[in-house]
Amino acid sequence: MAVDLNETAVTHPLDPLTTDEIAAATDVLEAEWDVADDAVYHNVVLDEPEKEFVRAFEEGDHFDREAVLTVRQDGETYEATVSITGEELLDVTHIEGVQPAITPPEVDQAEQVVINDPEWQEAAAKRGVENFDLAIVDPWPASGFEPDEFDERRLVRAISWIRTEEEDNGYARPIEGLFAFVDLDEMEVVKIEDNGVVDEENPLPPEDADFRADRVDTRDDFKHLDVVQPEGPSFEVDGQTVEWLDWEFQVGWTPREGLVFHDVTFEDEGEKRKVLHRASASEMAVPYGDSDPNHSWKEAFDIGEFHVGRMANVLTEGCDCLGEMHYFDVAMNDTNGDPKTLPNAICMHEEDDGVLWKHTEWRKEHTEVRRRRRLVISFIATVYNYDYGFYWYFYPDGSVEGEVRLTGIDSNGVVPADEDATDTNGEYELVAPQVKTSIHQHHFNFRLDFDIDDTPNRVKEVHNEPVGSERKKGFKAKETVLETETEARDDIDPLTGKYWRVESTETTNSYGRPCGYKLEPHTNVNSPARPTSSTKKRAGFIQNNFWTTQYDPDEQFAAGDYPNQNGETTGLSEWTEKDRNLDGEDVVCWYTLGVNHVTRAEDWPVLPVEIASFHLKPEGFLDSNPAISLPPEPCHTEHDLTSTGDD
């Protein structure tokens, strides 16, 4: 089917594929290639155009649209490239020895296969399970822990819980020590692993751990808070293009990454200046530290092995955003290749964030204050028990903050009824009678494709150092150019104020400072996993907090294209071995943001959000504070600075 770009509301070459375009791409492939009846379409996504084309693009210019389709059939994986505008199959490549991400239909089918398996039922019954219809099963990636006899199969390792009734918290009662390996191609249980019952007399935890509003007593002293903007929001939206104050960017989406930003510019004295070509969360690894063999194997790559975009929430179903909101629907393919729309997957709104800048002229009894309002663009994905909120904040001062909020229910296990907190050895915590939650980490890698002023860039490491003699003390911010990719493997050091600066090699501000942005880390954590561990091998990107590569359009994901059931080191740690030059090149920075979760009883039954973030700030990009032009907010009360408070 021919696709009219005007009719599909595609106005920018980086707009994500529409439902019509997904359908057209699938039609072309099936017309020109032998697609099996039971083929599984994993992804149908935009083949993003070359940077040079995007740089030269002006509104109204013609552009072609191409799609990349990932298809699995007959136990093999293929990538096809299709011209949508030309209605032509351009290429099909067989990608040998890889396993695409686990799909939602496979999750649903595997759950039922396990619940109906007689050997699993027999083992579950030994643990006090009577009504198998009340069981829930989560198929985890088996990556790195596949049984030797099945290591060539497409496998998951399924873990289970049992409810006492349909509305119970499904994760309150783990069925401990029982695992089912499921072949997803054949959709059959190939092995049951039974590590024994933890407590023969008390095999299941006794409590329901309710958290739903209709099942717990909610307090009545928490008064309603309204966020109102009588004049409407300050942003404007045209298709996927957003303008807010001096910012302009394209809102994108992929099933793998979820939210993506393209073509990010900041207006300076009437000129739209490029900051980022593309920004997204490229991968995450979640290793567990509990040495108990029932839990030590847990190591999920939630972006690469599950695709968080496919697990995104419909955000109008809860109070995920407040105020004057704009929602973006997203189009994705299902496993049959048909287009589907997920409504309200991305939420955008403004929120107050305290004081942005202030000064009181105490001699004149005059105060100027500007509020730090921020534009929030977010999506939330639920990956089984965990819920991840990905937030990007744009600020009036030219800075951008990337943030992750982690909530949901901690992965858990069962301990004997007589165990108490003195038995945990720092590897887990007791959070309810017979329920333990293990220490674990979340490592998010963000891919930041900088294009400062659309020029060649360089990257510098910056930290504080002392200067002067012993009697005349001082200190400075020392800058060191990171000339090659191996030099640019680096870690945070908050005690020296370390950060990284990306700057143009061609433009300067009015004072001769190269125009640039700095990546300022906030809290972070490194992985204590041994160098020979599966975690360090497969998730090579967690070996360092900061990486830089010379731009390559084929290098998109920090753990490689296909991390599922891949036991080899791919992605960043492999690419940077090329040790390419970085000075005066098109560079991509990768930031690994770690969250250390030593679980607490206060995290049960639902975890209050853990927050981790980083900041991108203009440093010499501008000549002065761009937020000086913000108007003051109207005050609800006026205070007399001369008042003593005795009136």
C-alpha positions in Angstrom: 0.0 0.0 0.0 1.3 3.5 -0.9 1.7 5.8 2.1 1.0 9.5 1.7 3.1 11.3 4.3 0.7 14.2 4.4 -2.2 11.9 5.3 -0.2 10.2 8.0 0.9 13.5 9.7 4.6 12.7 9.3 6.3 16.1 9.2 9.8 15.4 10.2 12.2 12.7 9.0 12.8 11.5 12.6 9.1 11.1 13.4 8.4 7.5 14.6 6.5 5.2 12.3 2.8 5.6 12.1 0.3 2.7 12.1 -0.1 3.1 8.4 3.6 3.0 7.8 4.0 -0.1 10.0 1.3 -1.9 8.0 2.9 -0.8 4.7 6.3 -2.1 5.7 4.9 -5.5 6.7 2.9 -5.7 3.5 6.0 -5.0 1.4 8.0 -7.7 3.2 5.3 -10.3 2.9 4.8 -9.5 -0.8 8.5 -9.8 -1.6 10.0 -12.4 0.8 8.9 -15.8 2.0 7.5 -14.9 5.4 6.4 -18.1 7.3 2.8 -18.3 8.6 4.1 -18.6 12.1 6.7 -15.9 11.8 7.1 -13.6 14.8 7.6 -9.8 14.1 9.7 -8.5 17.0 10.2 -4.9 15.8 9.1 -2.7 12.9 10.9 0.6 13.5 12.1 3.7 11.6 15.4 3.3 9.9 16.6 6.7 11.0 18.1 8.8 8.2 21.7 10.0 8.1 22.7 12.9 10.2 23.7 15.0 7.2 20.2 14.7 5.8 18.6 15.8 9.1 21.0 18.7 9.4 20.1 20.0 6.0 16.3 19.3 6.4 14.0 22.3 6.3 10.2 22.3 6.9 8.4 21.3 3.7 11.3 19.3 2.2 10.5 15.9 0.8 12.0 12.9 2.6 11.7 9.1 2.1 10.8 6.7 4.9 12.4 3.4 5.5 11.8 0.7 8.1 13.8 -2.0 9.7 11.9 -5.2 10.5 13.2 -7.9 12.9 11.5 -11.2 12.2 12.1 -14.7 13.7 11.0 -17.8 11.8 12.1 -21.4 11.7 14.3 -20.8 14.8 16.3 -18.1 13.0 16.4 -14.3 13.2 16.3 -11.9 10.2 16.6 -8.2 9.7 14.8 -6.7 6.7 15.0 -3.1 5.4 12.0 -1.8 3.5 11.4 1.5 1.6 8.0 2.6 2.6 7.7 5.4 0.2 9.2 3.3 -2.6 7.2 0.2 -1.7 10.4 -1.9 -2.1 12.2 -4.5 -0.1 15.8 -3.3 0.1 17.6 -6.0 2.0 17.2 -9.1 4.2 20.0 -10.2 6.4 20.2 -13.5 8.4 21.5 -12.6 11.9 23.0 -15.9 13.1 23.1 -17.2 16.6 21.0 -14.5 18.3 17.8 -14.4 20.3 15.5 -11.4 20.0 13.8 -10.0 23.1 11.1 -11.9 24.9 7.7 -10.7 23.6 4.5 -10.1 25.7 2.6 -13.0 23.9 5.5 -15.4 24.8 5.2 -14.3 28.4 1.5 -15.0 28.5 1.8 -18.4 26.8 4.8 -19.5 28.9 2.9 -18.7 32.1 0.0 -21.0 31.1 2.4 -23.7 29.9 4.1 -23.8 33.3 0.9 -23.7 35.3 -0.5 -26.7 33.3 2.7 -28.7 33.6 2.2 -31.9 35.7 5.7 -31.9 37.1 5.5 -28.3 38.1 2.1 -28.9 39.7 3.5 -31.8 41.7 6.4 -29.7 43.0 4.2 -26.7 43.7 1.8 -28.9 45.7 4.7 -29.9 48.0 4.9 -26.2 48.9 1.2 -25.9 49.9 -0.2 -24.9 46.5 -3.7 -26.3 46.0 -5.4 -24.1 43.4 -3.1 -23.8 40.5 -5.4 -21.3 38.8 -4.3 -18.7 41.4 -0.6 -19.0 40.5 1.3 -16.3 38.7 4.4 -17.1 36.7 7.1 -14.7 35.5 9.3 -16.0 32.7 12.7 -14.4 33.4 15.6 -14.4 30.9 17.7 -17.5 31.2 20.8 -15.7 29.8 24.0 -17.1 31.1 22.3 -19.9 33.1 20.8 -22.1 30.4 21.1 -25.8 31.1 23.9 -27.3 29.0 21.6 -29.7 27.2 19.3 -26.9 26.1 21.7 -24.0 25.4 20.8 -23.8 21.7 17.1 -23.3 22.4 15.2 -20.1 22.9 14.6 -20.3 26.7 13.2 -18.5 29.7 13.5 -19.5 33.4 10.2 -19.1 35.0 9.6 -18.3 38.7 6.2 -18.5 40.5 4.0 -17.1 43.3 0.6 -18.1 44.6 -2.4 -16.0 45.6 -5.1 -16.9 48.1 -7.7 -15.1 45.9 -7.9 -13.3 42.6 -7.5 -9.7 44.0 -4.5 -10.5 46.3 -1.1 -9.0 45.8 0.3 -11.6 43.4 3.8 -11.2 44.7 3.1 -11.8 48.4 3.8 -15.6 48.4 6.7 -16.9 46.5 6.8 -20.5 45.5 10.4 -20.8 46.6 13.1 -23.1 45.0 10.9 -24.1 42.0 11.8 -23.1 38.4 10.6 -24.1 35.0 12.7 -23.8 31.8 10.4 -23.1 28.9 11.4 -23.4 25.2 9.6 -20.4 23.7 9.8 -21.7 20.1 8.2 -25.0 21.0 6.3 -23.5 23.9 6.9 -26.4 26.2 8.5 -27.0 29.6 11.8 -28.7 28.9 13.1 -28.9 32.5 11.9 -28.5 36.1 14.4 -27.4 38.7 13.3 -28.2 42.2 15.8 -27.0 44.9 13.8 -28.3 47.8 11.2 -26.8 50.2 12.6 -24.2 52.5 10.3 -25.0 55.4 8.3 -28.2 55.3 5.8 -27.1 58.0 5.5 -23.5 56.7 6.2 -23.6 53.0 4.3 -20.3 52.1 4.3 -16.9 53.8 1.2 -16.2 55.8 0.3 -12.6 54.9 -1.6 -11.1 51.9 0.5 -7.8 51.8 -2.4 -5.8 50.4 -1.8 -2.3 48.9 -4.8 -1.5 46.7 -6.9 1.4 47.9 -10.0 -0.8 48.0 -8.2 -3.3 50.3 -6.5 -1.1 52.9 -7.6 1.7 55.2 -6.6 5.0 53.6 -6.2 8.2 55.8 -8.5 11.2 55.7 -6.0 13.9 56.6 -4.2 14.0 53.2 -5.9 16.9 51.5 -6.4 17.3 47.8 -3.8 19.3 45.9 -4.7 20.9 42.6 -2.2 22.0 39.9 -3.8 24.6 37.7 -2.7 26.8 34.8 -5.7 29.1 34.0 -3.9 30.5 31.0 -2.9 27.0 29.7 0.6 25.5 29.4 3.6 27.4 28.0 4.5 24.6 25.5 3.3 24.2 21.9 3.0 20.9 20.1 2.9 20.3 16.4 2.8 16.6 15.7 6.0 15.2 17.4 7.7 18.7 17.6 7.7 20.4 20.9 8.5 24.1 21.6 8.9 25.3 25.2 10.6 28.6 25.9 13.9 28.4 24.1 13.8 24.6 23.6 12.7 22.7 20.5 12.9 18.9 20.0 11.3 15.9 18.4 9.6 13.4 20.7 10.3 9.9 19.4 9.7 6.3 20.5 10.9 2.8 19.9 9.5 -0.4 21.3 13.0 -1.2 22.8 14.0 2.1 24.4 10.6 3.8 24.8 11.0 7.5 24.9 13.6 9.0 22.5 14.5 12.7 21.9 15.8 13.9 18.5 17.1 17.1 17.1 17.3 19.0 20.4 18.0 22.7 20.0 18.2 25.8 22.3 17.4 29.2 20.9 20.0 31.9 21.6 19.4 35.4 20.4 17.0 34.2 17.7 19.3 31.3 16.5 18.3 27.7 17.1 21.5 26.0 18.2 22.0 22.2 18.3 22.7 20.5 21.5 21.8 16.8 21.0 21.0 14.8 17.9 19.5 11.9 19.9 19.1 10.9 23.5 17.6 7.8 25.1 18.1 5.1 27.7 19.9 2.4 25.7 20.1 -0.5 28.2 19.8 -1.5 31.8 21.1 -4.5 33.8 19.7 -5.7 37.1 22.0 -8.1 38.9 21.1 -9.6 42.3 23.7 -10.1 45.1 22.1 -12.9 47.1 24.4 -16.0 46.9 21.4 -18.3 47.5 21.2 -20.4 44.3 17.5 -19.7 44.1 18.3 -16.0 43.5 22.0 -15.5 42.6 21.2 -16.2 38.9 18.8 -13.2 38.6 20.2 -10.8 36.0 17.7 -9.1 33.8 18.4 -6.7 31.0 15.0 -5.0 31.0 15.6 -2.9 27.9 17.4 -5.3 25.7 15.8 -8.6 26.8 12.2 -7.3 27.3 12.0 -3.9 25.5 10.5 -1.5 28.0 8.6 0.4 25.3 6.4 -2.6 24.8 5.7 -2.7 28.6 4.7 1.0 28.8 1.7 2.0 30.8 -1.4 3.9 29.6 -0.7 7.0 31.8 -4.3 8.2 32.1 -5.1 5.1 34.2 -3.5 6.6 37.3 -2.3 10.0 38.7 1.0 9.7 37.0 1.0 13.3 35.9 -0.7 16.4 37.4 -1.7 19.7 35.8 -2.2 20.7 32.2 -1.1 17.6 30.4 -0.4 16.6 26.8 -0.2 13.0 25.9 1.5 11.3 23.0 0.1 8.0 21.6 2.7 5.6 20.2 2.4 3.1 17.3 4.0 -0.3 17.6 3.7 -3.6 15.8 2.3 -6.7 17.4 4.0 -10.1 16.8 1.9 -10.7 13.7 3.3 -7.5 12.2 0.1 -5.6 12.5 0.1 -2.0 13.8 -1.3 -1.2 17.3 -1.7 2.1 19.1 -0.8 2.5 22.8 -2.7 5.6 23.8 -1.3 8.1 26.2 2.1 6.4 26.5 4.1 9.6 26.9 3.0 12.4 29.3 4.2 16.0 29.0 3.4 18.8 31.5 5.0 21.6 33.4 5.7 21.6 37.1 7.1 24.0 39.7 10.5 22.9 41.1 11.3 25.5 43.7 13.6 28.5 43.2 15.6 28.9 40.0 17.4 32.1 40.9 17.0 34.8 43.6 18.8 37.8 45.0 17.8 40.1 47.8 19.3 43.6 47.6 19.4 44.0 51.4 20.5 47.7 51.3 17.5 48.5 49.1 15.1 46.1 50.7 14.3 44.6 47.3 14.1 40.9 46.3 13.9 39.3 42.9 12.9 35.6 42.6 12.2 33.4 39.7 10.7 30.0 40.0 12.4 26.9 38.6 9.6 25.6 36.4 10.5 22.6 34.3 9.0 20.8 31.3 8.5 17.1 32.2 8.3 14.4 29.5 7.9 10.9 30.9 6.8 7.3 30.4 6.4 4.4 32.9 7.0 0.8 32.1 6.0 -2.2 34.3 8.4 -5.1 34.0 6.7 -7.8 36.0 7.1 -6.8 39.7 9.0 -3.6 39.0 7.8 -0.2 37.7 10.3 2.2 36.1 9.5 5.8 35.5 11.8 7.5 32.9 11.7 11.3 33.3 13.4 14.0 31.3 13.3 17.6 32.6 14.0 20.6 30.4 14.8 23.8 32.4 14.7 27.5 31.4 18.4 27.9 32.2 19.4 25.6 29.2 19.9 22.5 31.3 18.4 19.0 30.9 18.1 16.3 33.6 17.6 12.6 32.9 16.0 10.8 35.8 14.8 7.3 36.6 12.3 6.5 39.4 12.1 2.9 40.6 9.0 1.6 42.4 6.8 -1.5 42.4 7.5 -4.7 44.3 10.9 -6.1 45.1 11.7 -9.6 43.8 11.4 -11.9 46.8 11.8 -15.3 48.3 10.9 -17.5 51.3 12.8 -18.1 54.5 12.1 -20.6 57.3 9.5 -19.4 59.9 12.1 -19.2 62.7 14.6 -17.0 60.8 15.1 -13.4 61.9 17.1 -10.4 60.7 20.3 -11.7 62.4 20.5 -14.5 59.7 20.6 -12.3 56.6 24.4 -11.6 56.4 23.7 -8.4 54.4 22.6 -10.3 51.3 18.8 -9.9 51.9 16.4 -8.3 54.3 13.2 -9.7 56.0 10.3 -7.5 55.0 7.4 -9.7 56.1 6.9 -13.0 57.9 9.0 -15.5 55.9 9.5 -13.1 53.0 13.0 -11.9 52.1 14.0 -9.4 49.4 17.6 -9.5 48.1 20.2 -6.8 47.7 20.4 -5.9 44.0 21.4 -3.1 41.7 20.0 -1.3 38.6 22.4 0.0 36.1 20.9 2.3 33.4 23.0 3.3 30.4 22.0 6.5 28.6 23.2 7.2 25.1 23.7 10.9 24.5 24.6 11.8 20.9 25.9 15.3 21.3 26.1 17.7 18.3 27.1 20.9 19.9 26.4 23.7 17.3 26.4 21.0 14.6 30.2 21.0 14.5 32.9 18.5 15.3 33.2 18.1 19.1 35.7 17.0 21.7 35.3 15.6 25.2 37.2 16.7 28.4 37.5 15.3 31.9 37.3 18.0 34.5 38.2 17.8 38.2 39.5 20.1 41.0 43.2 20.3 41.8 45.2 22.5 44.2 47.4 25.3 42.8 49.9 27.7 44.3 52.4 27.3 47.1 51.8 26.2 50.6 51.5 29.8 51.8 49.3 30.9 48.9 46.6 28.3 48.6 44.2 27.9 45.7 42.6 25.4 43.5 41.4 25.1 39.9 39.2 23.0 37.6 41.7 21.0 35.5 40.6 20.1 32.0 42.0 17.1 30.2 41.1 16.3 26.6 40.1 12.6 26.2 41.7 11.9 22.9 40.7 8.3 22.3 38.0 5.9 23.3 40.1 3.9 25.8 41.1 7.2 27.5 37.4 8.1 27.7 36.5 5.1 29.9 36.0 6.9 33.2 34.3 6.8 36.6 32.7 9.4 38.8 34.7 11.0 41.7 32.4 13.3 43.6 35.2 14.3 46.1 37.1 16.0 43.3 34.0 17.5 41.7 34.6 15.4 38.5 32.4 15.9 35.5 32.8 15.6 31.7 32.5 18.5 29.2 31.5 18.1 25.5 32.5 21.2 23.5 32.6 22.4 19.9 36.0 22.6 18.2 34.8 25.5 16.1 32.5 27.8 18.1 33.2 30.0 21.2 31.1 32.3 23.3 31.8 36.0 23.4 34.6 35.5 25.9 36.5 32.9 23.8 35.3 29.9 25.8 34.5 26.9 23.5 30.8 26.4 23.4 29.9 23.3 25.4 27.7 21.3 27.7 28.8 19.4 30.8 27.6 16.0 32.1 27.3 16.4 35.8 26.8 13.1 37.7 24.6 12.8 40.7 24.6 9.8 43.0 25.9 6.6 41.4 27.3 3.2 42.3 29.7 0.7 40.7 29.0 -3.0 40.5 30.9 -5.1 43.1 30.5 -8.2 40.8 33.7 -10.1 40.2 35.4 -9.4 36.8 34.8 -13.0 35.7 31.1 -12.9 36.6 28.3 -13.2 34.1 27.3 -9.7 35.1 30.6 -8.0 34.2 30.9 -10.1 31.1 27.5 -9.6 29.6 26.9 -6.1 30.9 30.3 -4.7 29.9 28.8 -1.1 30.0 28.8 -1.3 33.9 32.5 -1.5 34.0 32.7 2.3 33.8 30.3 5.1 34.5 31.3 7.2 31.5 32.2 6.2 28.0 32.7 8.1 24.7 32.7 6.6 21.2 33.2 8.0 17.8 29.7 8.2 16.2 28.7 5.0 14.3 25.0 4.7 13.4 25.2 0.9 14.0 26.2 1.4 17.6 22.9 2.1 19.4 22.7 -0.2 22.4 25.2 -0.4 25.2 25.1 -4.2 25.5 24.8 -4.8 21.8 21.8 -5.5 19.6 20.9 -8.9 20.9 21.7 -9.4 24.7 19.1 -12.1 25.2 20.9 -15.4 25.8 24.2 -13.8 24.7 27.0 -14.9 27.0 29.6 -12.9 25.2 30.9 -9.3 25.8 29.3 -7.0 23.2 28.5 -3.4 22.9 30.5 -0.6 24.5 33.4 -2.6 26.0 33.9 -4.2 22.6 33.5 -1.1 20.4 35.9 1.0 22.5 38.6 -1.5 22.0 38.9 0.0 18.5 40.3 3.1 20.4 39.1 5.5 17.7 40.1 9.2 17.8 37.7 11.5 19.6 39.2 15.0 19.3 37.4 17.0 16.7 35.0 14.2 15.8 31.3 13.4 16.0 31.1 11.9 19.5 28.6 10.0 21.4 28.7 9.9 25.3 27.3 7.0 27.2 26.5 7.4 30.9 25.9 4.4 33.2 23.8 5.4 36.1 23.8 2.9 39.0 21.2 2.4 41.8 22.2 0.4 44.8 19.2 -1.2 46.4 19.8 -2.6 49.9 16.2 -3.5 50.5 14.3 -2.5 53.7 11.2 -3.5 55.5 9.9 -0.1 54.6 10.0 -1.1 51.0 7.2 -3.6 51.5 4.6 -4.3 50.1 5.3 -1.6 47.5 8.6 0.3 47.2 8.6 4.1 47.7 10.4 5.5 44.7 14.2 5.3 44.5 15.4 8.2 42.4 18.6 8.4 40.3 19.6 11.1 37.8 22.2 13.1 36.0 22.4 16.6 34.6 23.4 18.2 31.3 24.3 21.9 31.8 25.4 24.6 29.4 29.0 25.6 30.1 30.2 28.4 27.9 27.5 27.5 25.5 25.9 30.9 26.2 27.1 34.4 27.2 24.8 34.8 30.3 22.0 33.3 32.2 19.1 32.8 29.8 16.6 32.6 32.6 17.0 36.3 33.5 14.2 37.1 31.0 11.6 35.0 33.0 8.8 37.1 34.5 8.2 36.8 38.3 5.3 34.7 39.4 2.4 36.5 41.1 2.7 36.2 44.9 -0.3 35.2 47.0 0.9 37.2 50.0 3.1 40.3 50.4 5.4 40.7 53.3 6.8 44.0 54.7 10.5 43.6 55.0 10.6 46.3 57.7 8.1 44.4 59.9 9.4 43.1 63.2 6.6 40.6 63.7 5.3 42.5 66.8 2.3 44.1 65.1 
